[in-house]
Amino acid sequence: MNEALVVVDETTQLINQVNNSSKEQSYGIDQVNIAVNQMESNLQQNAAMVEQMSTAANSLSQQASKLLSEVSSFKL
């Protein structure tokens, strides 16, 4: 009977260790998920900024071409 109780205690300890490990893994996965979501948000913000910069660069290019055209009429 004592041997059976020892085996039951050992089994209980192993189950508790597995439970704790599962909780730690779950926490780790949650942290990775948070990090991935933050990276995705940053990526979307960066993509929006690149699009805005591209639009601004095109506008500046058009303005520079127009200015060059207007300035070319002057002779020194």
Biopython code that builds the backbone (N, CA, C, O; Angstrom):
import numpy as np
from Bio.PDB.StructureBuilder import StructureBuilder

atoms = [
    (1, "MET", "N", (0.835, -1.201, 0.000)),
    (1, "MET", "CA", (0.000, 0.000, 0.000)),
    (1, "MET", "C", (0.875, 1.258, 0.000)),
    (1, "MET", "O", (0.583, 2.232, -0.694)),
    (2, "ASN", "N", (1.961, 1.218, 0.797)),
    (2, "ASN", "CA", (2.863, 2.369, 0.844)),
    (2, "ASN", "C", (3.515, 2.624, -0.508)),
    (2, "ASN", "O", (3.698, 3.767, -0.927)),
    (3, "GLU", "N", (3.862, 1.530, -1.177)),
    (3, "GLU", "CA", (4.468, 1.675, -2.508)),
    (3, "GLU", "C", (3.484, 2.321, -3.477)),
    (3, "GLU", "O", (3.863, 3.158, -4.295)),
    (4, "ALA", "N", (2.239, 1.930, -3.378)),
    (4, "ALA", "CA", (1.214, 2.513, -4.241)),
    (4, "ALA", "C", (1.068, 4.000, -3.960)),
    (4, "ALA", "O", (0.897, 4.790, -4.889)),
    (5, "LEU", "N", (1.131, 4.389, -2.700)),
    (5, "LEU", "CA", (1.034, 5.811, -2.343)),
    (5, "LEU", "C", (2.239, 6.598, -2.870)),
    (5, "LEU", "O", (2.095, 7.735, -3.321)),
    (6, "VAL", "N", (3.414, 5.992, -2.810)),
    (6, "VAL", "CA", (4.618, 6.645, -3.336)),
    (6, "VAL", "C", (4.480, 6.851, -4.841)),
    (6, "VAL", "O", (4.815, 7.917, -5.358)),
    (7, "VAL", "N", (3.993, 5.843, -5.538)),
    (7, "VAL", "CA", (3.806, 5.944, -6.997)),
    (7, "VAL", "C", (2.767, 7.012, -7.318)),
    (7, "VAL", "O", (2.941, 7.785, -8.261)),
    (8, "VAL", "N", (1.701, 7.059, -6.549)),
    (8, "VAL", "CA", (0.665, 8.076, -6.761)),
    (8, "VAL", "C", (1.239, 9.471, -6.521)),
    (8, "VAL", "O", (0.950, 10.394, -7.283)),
    (9, "ASP", "N", (2.036, 9.637, -5.485)),
    (9, "ASP", "CA", (2.670, 10.934, -5.210)),
    (9, "ASP", "C", (3.608, 11.343, -6.347)),
    (9, "ASP", "O", (3.606, 12.495, -6.779)),
    (10, "GLU", "N", (4.404, 10.391, -6.823)),
    (10, "GLU", "CA", (5.320, 10.684, -7.931)),
    (10, "GLU", "C", (4.548, 11.066, -9.186)),
    (10, "GLU", "O", (4.924, 11.992, -9.906)),
    (11, "THR", "N", (3.475, 10.349, -9.434)),
    (11, "THR", "CA", (2.639, 10.645, -10.604)),
    (11, "THR", "C", (2.016, 12.033, -10.471)),
    (11, "THR", "O", (1.948, 12.783, -11.446)),
    (12, "THR", "N", (1.566, 12.372, -9.273)),
    (12, "THR", "CA", (0.990, 13.696, -9.022)),
    (12, "THR", "C", (2.027, 14.786, -9.270)),
    (12, "THR", "O", (1.718, 15.824, -9.855)),
    (13, "GLN", "N", (3.255, 14.547, -8.823)),
    (13, "GLN", "CA", (4.318, 15.522, -9.049)),
    (13, "GLN", "C", (4.613, 15.693, -10.537)),
    (13, "GLN", "O", (4.811, 16.808, -11.019)),
    (14, "LEU", "N", (4.638, 14.588, -11.247)),
    (14, "LEU", "CA", (4.875, 14.662, -12.698)),
    (14, "LEU", "C", (3.750, 15.415, -13.402)),
    (14, "LEU", "O", (4.005, 16.226, -14.293)),
    (15, "ILE", "N", (2.534, 15.154, -13.012)),
    (15, "ILE", "CA", (1.389, 15.849, -13.612)),
    (15, "ILE", "C", (1.471, 17.343, -13.320)),
    (15, "ILE", "O", (1.195, 18.163, -14.195)),
    (16, "ASN", "N", (1.848, 17.696, -12.100)),
    (16, "ASN", "CA", (2.002, 19.110, -11.749)),
    (16, "ASN", "C", (3.115, 19.768, -12.565)),
    (16, "ASN", "O", (2.978, 20.917, -12.987)),
    (17, "GLN", "N", (4.212, 19.046, -12.787)),
    (17, "GLN", "CA", (5.296, 19.584, -13.606)),
    (17, "GLN", "C", (4.840, 19.812, -15.044)),
    (17, "GLN", "O", (5.157, 20.834, -15.652)),
    (18, "VAL", "N", (4.096, 18.853, -15.578)),
    (18, "VAL", "CA", (3.563, 19.001, -16.937)),
    (18, "VAL", "C", (2.612, 20.191, -16.995)),
    (18, "VAL", "O", (2.631, 20.957, -17.958)),
    (19, "ASN", "N", (1.788, 20.345, -15.976)),
    (19, "ASN", "CA", (0.847, 21.462, -15.909)),
    (19, "ASN", "C", (1.595, 22.798, -15.886)),
    (19, "ASN", "O", (1.241, 23.729, -16.609)),
    (20, "ASN", "N", (2.627, 22.879, -15.054)),
    (20, "ASN", "CA", (3.418, 24.114, -14.976)),
    (20, "ASN", "C", (4.126, 24.407, -16.292)),
    (20, "ASN", "O", (4.173, 25.553, -16.740)),
    (21, "SER", "N", (4.672, 23.370, -16.905)),
    (21, "SER", "CA", (5.333, 23.560, -18.196)),
    (21, "SER", "C", (4.351, 24.039, -19.257)),
    (21, "SER", "O", (4.680, 24.891, -20.082)),
    (22, "SER", "N", (3.154, 23.488, -19.226)),
    (22, "SER", "CA", (2.122, 23.905, -20.180)),
    (22, "SER", "C", (1.757, 25.371, -19.984)),
    (22, "SER", "O", (1.561, 26.105, -20.953)),
    (23, "LYS", "N", (1.667, 25.793, -18.723)),
    (23, "LYS", "CA", (1.355, 27.197, -18.436)),
    (23, "LYS", "C", (2.478, 28.107, -18.938)),
    (23, "LYS", "O", (2.214, 29.164, -19.511)),
    (24, "GLU", "N", (3.733, 27.694, -18.720)),
    (24, "GLU", "CA", (4.872, 28.493, -19.186)),
    (24, "GLU", "C", (4.893, 28.583, -20.710)),
    (24, "GLU", "O", (5.156, 29.647, -21.269)),
    (25, "GLN", "N", (4.619, 27.480, -21.371)),
    (25, "GLN", "CA", (4.576, 27.487, -22.830)),
    (25, "GLN", "C", (3.445, 28.371, -23.336)),
    (25, "GLN", "O", (3.609, 29.109, -24.308)),
    (26, "SER", "N", (2.310, 28.293, -22.678)),
    (26, "SER", "CA", (1.174, 29.124, -23.076)),
    (26, "SER", "C", (1.521, 30.601, -22.934)),
    (26, "SER", "O", (1.204, 31.407, -23.809)),
    (27, "TYR", "N", (2.176, 30.954, -21.824)),
    (27, "TYR", "CA", (2.600, 32.338, -21.615)),
    (27, "TYR", "C", (3.590, 32.762, -22.701)),
    (27, "TYR", "O", (3.493, 33.866, -23.238)),
    (28, "GLY", "N", (4.535, 31.888, -23.018)),
    (28, "GLY", "CA", (5.511, 32.186, -24.069)),
    (28, "GLY", "C", (4.844, 32.390, -25.415)),
    (28, "GLY", "O", (5.208, 33.301, -26.159)),
    (29, "ILE", "N", (3.886, 31.563, -25.728)),
    (29, "ILE", "CA", (3.158, 31.698, -26.998)),
    (29, "ILE", "C", (2.385, 33.008, -27.019)),
    (29, "ILE", "O", (2.340, 33.680, -28.049)),
    (30, "ASP", "N", (1.781, 33.378, -25.901)),
    (30, "ASP", "CA", (1.072, 34.657, -25.815)),
    (30, "ASP", "C", (2.020, 35.822, -26.073)),
    (30, "ASP", "O", (1.664, 36.772, -26.770)),
    (31, "GLN", "N", (3.230, 35.751, -25.511)),
    (31, "GLN", "CA", (4.207, 36.819, -25.703)),
    (31, "GLN", "C", (4.638, 36.909, -27.164)),
    (31, "GLN", "O", (4.786, 38.006, -27.704)),
    (32, "VAL", "N", (4.838, 35.760, -27.803)),
    (32, "VAL", "CA", (5.194, 35.746, -29.223)),
    (32, "VAL", "C", (4.056, 36.334, -30.045)),
    (32, "VAL", "O", (4.296, 37.094, -30.984)),
    (33, "ASN", "N", (2.830, 35.993, -29.703)),
    (33, "ASN", "CA", (1.661, 36.509, -30.415)),
    (33, "ASN", "C", (1.585, 38.028, -30.295)),
    (33, "ASN", "O", (1.302, 38.720, -31.274)),
    (34, "ILE", "N", (1.837, 38.543, -29.096)),
    (34, "ILE", "CA", (1.838, 40.000, -28.886)),
    (34, "ILE", "C", (2.913, 40.654, -29.746)),
    (34, "ILE", "O", (2.669, 41.677, -30.386)),
    (35, "ALA", "N", (4.096, 40.060, -29.757)),
    (35, "ALA", "CA", (5.207, 40.621, -30.540)),
    (35, "ALA", "C", (4.892, 40.605, -32.030)),
    (35, "ALA", "O", (5.189, 41.570, -32.735)),
    (36, "VAL", "N", (4.299, 39.530, -32.512)),
    (36, "VAL", "CA", (3.947, 39.434, -33.934)),
    (36, "VAL", "C", (2.890, 40.479, -34.289)),
    (36, "VAL", "O", (2.969, 41.102, -35.347)),
    (37, "ASN", "N", (1.912, 40.673, -33.421)),
    (37, "ASN", "CA", (0.886, 41.691, -33.666)),
    (37, "ASN", "C", (1.489, 43.090, -33.706)),
    (37, "ASN", "O", (1.096, 43.913, -34.533)),
    (38, "GLN", "N", (2.449, 43.365, -32.811)),
    (38, "GLN", "CA", (3.112, 44.665, -32.818)),
    (38, "GLN", "C", (3.923, 44.849, -34.099)),
    (38, "GLN", "O", (3.934, 45.931, -34.687)),
    (39, "MET", "N", (4.600, 43.786, -34.522)),
    (39, "MET", "CA", (5.376, 43.870, -35.767)),
    (39, "MET", "C", (4.462, 44.114, -36.967)),
    (39, "MET", "O", (4.797, 44.889, -37.862)),
    (40, "GLU", "N", (3.317, 43.454, -36.977)),
    (40, "GLU", "CA", (2.361, 43.641, -38.069)),
    (40, "GLU", "C", (1.855, 45.082, -38.099)),
    (40, "GLU", "O", (1.735, 45.686, -39.166)),
    (41, "SER", "N", (1.562, 45.621, -36.925)),
    (41, "SER", "CA", (1.111, 47.010, -36.833)),
    (41, "SER", "C", (2.193, 47.962, -37.346)),
    (41, "SER", "O", (1.907, 48.888, -38.106)),
    (42, "ASN", "N", (3.432, 47.726, -36.925)),
    (42, "ASN", "CA", (4.543, 48.562, -37.399)),
    (42, "ASN", "C", (4.725, 48.450, -38.905)),
    (42, "ASN", "O", (5.002, 49.441, -39.580)),
    (43, "LEU", "N", (4.570, 47.243, -39.426)),
    (43, "LEU", "CA", (4.699, 47.032, -40.866)),
    (43, "LEU", "C", (3.629, 47.809, -41.626)),
    (43, "LEU", "O", (3.915, 48.411, -42.661)),
    (44, "GLN", "N", (2.411, 47.799, -41.124)),
    (44, "GLN", "CA", (1.327, 48.534, -41.772)),
    (44, "GLN", "C", (1.586, 50.038, -41.720)),
    (44, "GLN", "O", (1.338, 50.750, -42.694)),
    (45, "GLN", "N", (2.082, 50.517, -40.586)),
    (45, "GLN", "CA", (2.405, 51.944, -40.466)),
    (45, "GLN", "C", (3.528, 52.321, -41.425)),
    (45, "GLN", "O", (3.471, 53.366, -42.073)),
    (46, "ASN", "N", (4.547, 51.471, -41.514)),
    (46, "ASN", "CA", (5.654, 51.741, -42.424)),
    (46, "ASN", "C", (5.182, 51.748, -43.875)),
    (46, "ASN", "O", (5.616, 52.587, -44.664)),
    (47, "ALA", "N", (4.310, 50.834, -44.225)),
    (47, "ALA", "CA", (3.794, 50.782, -45.587)),
    (47, "ALA", "C", (3.014, 52.059, -45.913)),
    (47, "ALA", "O", (3.121, 52.594, -47.017)),
    (48, "ALA", "N", (2.237, 52.536, -44.957)),
    (48, "ALA", "CA", (1.483, 53.778, -45.171)),
    (48, "ALA", "C", (2.441, 54.960, -45.331)),
    (48, "ALA", "O", (2.217, 55.830, -46.173)),
    (49, "MET", "N", (3.495, 54.993, -44.534)),
    (49, "MET", "CA", (4.464, 56.092, -44.645)),
    (49, "MET", "C", (5.206, 56.035, -45.981)),
    (49, "MET", "O", (5.475, 57.076, -46.580)),
    (50, "VAL", "N", (5.536, 54.844, -46.448)),
    (50, "VAL", "CA", (6.204, 54.706, -47.747)),
    (50, "VAL", "C", (5.293, 55.205, -48.856)),
    (50, "VAL", "O", (5.746, 55.880, -49.780)),
    (51, "GLU", "N", (4.028, 54.879, -48.768)),
    (51, "GLU", "CA", (3.072, 55.344, -49.776)),
    (51, "GLU", "C", (2.972, 56.871, -49.759)),
    (51, "GLU", "O", (2.934, 57.505, -50.813)),
    (52, "GLN", "N", (2.930, 57.458, -48.558)),
    (52, "GLN", "CA", (2.879, 58.919, -48.447)),
    (52, "GLN", "C", (4.150, 59.551, -49.001)),
    (52, "GLN", "O", (4.093, 60.569, -49.691)),
    (53, "MET", "N", (5.295, 58.949, -48.699)),
    (53, "MET", "CA", (6.565, 59.489, -49.196)),
    (53, "MET", "C", (6.632, 59.391, -50.713)),
    (53, "MET", "O", (7.154, 60.291, -51.370)),
    (54, "SER", "N", (6.110, 58.313, -51.272)),
    (54, "SER", "CA", (6.102, 58.148, -52.722)),
    (54, "SER", "C", (5.231, 59.219, -53.375)),
    (54, "SER", "O", (5.609, 59.803, -54.390)),
    (55, "THR", "N", (4.073, 59.471, -52.789)),
    (55, "THR", "CA", (3.179, 60.511, -53.303)),
    (55, "THR", "C", (3.852, 61.879, -53.218)),
    (55, "THR", "O", (3.769, 62.672, -54.156)),
    (56, "ALA", "N", (4.512, 62.154, -52.108)),
    (56, "ALA", "CA", (5.202, 63.439, -51.936)),
    (56, "ALA", "C", (6.351, 63.562, -52.927)),
    (56, "ALA", "O", (6.559, 64.634, -53.495)),
    (57, "ALA", "N", (7.098, 62.488, -53.145)),
    (57, "ALA", "CA", (8.213, 62.515, -54.096)),
    (57, "ALA", "C", (7.714, 62.762, -55.508)),
    (57, "ALA", "O", (8.338, 63.515, -56.256)),
    (58, "ASN", "N", (6.611, 62.147, -55.888)),
    (58, "ASN", "CA", (6.041, 62.370, -57.219)),
    (58, "ASN", "C", (5.584, 63.812, -57.376)),
    (58, "ASN", "O", (5.792, 64.426, -58.423)),
    (59, "SER", "N", (4.970, 64.345, -56.345)),
    (59, "SER", "CA", (4.518, 65.731, -56.373)),
    (59, "SER", "C", (5.704, 66.683, -56.511)),
    (59, "SER", "O", (5.668, 67.619, -57.309)),
    (60, "LEU", "N", (6.753, 66.437, -55.730)),
    (60, "LEU", "CA", (7.953, 67.279, -55.823)),
    (60, "LEU", "C", (8.591, 67.178, -57.198)),
    (60, "LEU", "O", (9.063, 68.175, -57.744)),
    (61, "SER", "N", (8.605, 65.988, -57.751)),
    (61, "SER", "CA", (9.173, 65.805, -59.095)),
    (61, "SER", "C", (8.387, 66.605, -60.128)),
    (61, "SER", "O", (8.972, 67.253, -60.995)),
    (62, "GLN", "N", (7.079, 66.558, -60.034)),
    (62, "GLN", "CA", (6.235, 67.321, -60.964)),
    (62, "GLN", "C", (6.463, 68.823, -60.789)),
    (62, "GLN", "O", (6.556, 69.561, -61.769)),
    (63, "GLN", "N", (6.551, 69.266, -59.543)),
    (63, "GLN", "CA", (6.786, 70.689, -59.278)),
    (63, "GLN", "C", (8.155, 71.115, -59.793)),
    (63, "GLN", "O", (8.300, 72.210, -60.335)),
    (64, "ALA", "N", (9.154, 70.263, -59.629)),
    (64, "ALA", "CA", (10.498, 70.587, -60.110)),
    (64, "ALA", "C", (10.508, 70.679, -61.628)),
    (64, "ALA", "O", (11.138, 71.575, -62.189)),
    (65, "SER", "N", (9.819, 69.767, -62.294)),
    (65, "SER", "CA", (9.743, 69.813, -63.753)),
    (65, "SER", "C", (9.054, 71.089, -64.218)),
    (65, "SER", "O", (9.505, 71.733, -65.165)),
    (66, "LYS", "N", (7.975, 71.448, -63.559)),
    (66, "LYS", "CA", (7.247, 72.662, -63.908)),
    (66, "LYS", "C", (8.131, 73.891, -63.679)),
    (66, "LYS", "O", (8.168, 74.788, -64.520)),
    (67, "LEU", "N", (8.835, 73.938, -62.558)),
    (67, "LEU", "CA", (9.720, 75.056, -62.255)),
    (67, "LEU", "C", (10.853, 75.141, -63.273)),
    (67, "LEU", "O", (11.202, 76.229, -63.733)),
    (68, "LEU", "N", (11.419, 74.005, -63.620)),
    (68, "LEU", "CA", (12.487, 73.977, -64.620)),
    (68, "LEU", "C", (11.980, 74.489, -65.960)),
    (68, "LEU", "O", (12.677, 75.231, -66.652)),
    (69, "SER", "N", (10.786, 74.098, -66.317)),
    (69, "SER", "CA", (10.192, 74.565, -67.563)),
    (69, "SER", "C", (9.975, 76.079, -67.546)),
    (69, "SER", "O", (10.246, 76.764, -68.532)),
    (70, "GLU", "N", (9.488, 76.589, -66.422)),
    (70, "GLU", "CA", (9.228, 78.025, -66.307)),
    (70, "GLU", "C", (10.535, 78.830, -66.259)),
    (70, "GLU", "O", (10.617, 79.924, -66.818)),
    (71, "VAL", "N", (11.549, 78.283, -65.591)),
    (71, "VAL", "CA", (12.825, 78.994, -65.472)),
    (71, "VAL", "C", (13.590, 78.975, -66.805)),
    (71, "VAL", "O", (14.377, 79.880, -67.083)),
    (72, "SER", "N", (13.356, 77.954, -67.615)),
    (72, "SER", "CA", (14.096, 77.848, -68.879)),
    (72, "SER", "C", (13.744, 78.965, -69.857)),
    (72, "SER", "O", (14.464, 79.181, -70.831)),
    (73, "SER", "N", (12.655, 79.668, -69.610)),
    (73, "SER", "CA", (12.289, 80.763, -70.510)),
    (73, "SER", "C", (13.163, 81.998, -70.267)),
    (73, "SER", "O", (13.225, 82.890, -71.113)),
    (74, "PHE", "N", (13.836, 82.051, -69.114)),
    (74, "PHE", "CA", (14.718, 83.180, -68.837)),
    (74, "PHE", "C", (16.081, 82.951, -69.479)),
    (74, "PHE", "O", (16.614, 81.842, -69.443)),
    (75, "LYS", "N", (16.638, 84.000, -70.064)),
    (75, "LYS", "CA", (17.971, 83.924, -70.666)),
    (75, "LYS", "C", (18.884, 84.858, -69.910)),
    (75, "LYS", "O", (18.512, 85.996, -69.625)),
    (76, "LEU", "N", (20.067, 84.395, -69.584)),
    (76, "LEU", "CA", (21.042, 85.233, -68.899)),
    (76, "LEU", "C", (22.076, 85.740, -69.861)),
    (76, "LEU", "O", (22.985, 86.467, -69.463)),
]
sb = StructureBuilder()
sb.init_structure("model")
sb.init_model(0)
sb.init_chain("A")
sb.init_seg("    ")
for serial, (resi, resn, name, xyz) in enumerate(atoms, 1):
    if name == "N":
        sb.init_residue(resn, " ", resi, " ")
    sb.init_atom(name, np.array(xyz, "f"), 0.0, 1.0, " ", f" {name:<3s}", serial, name[0])
structure = sb.get_structure()
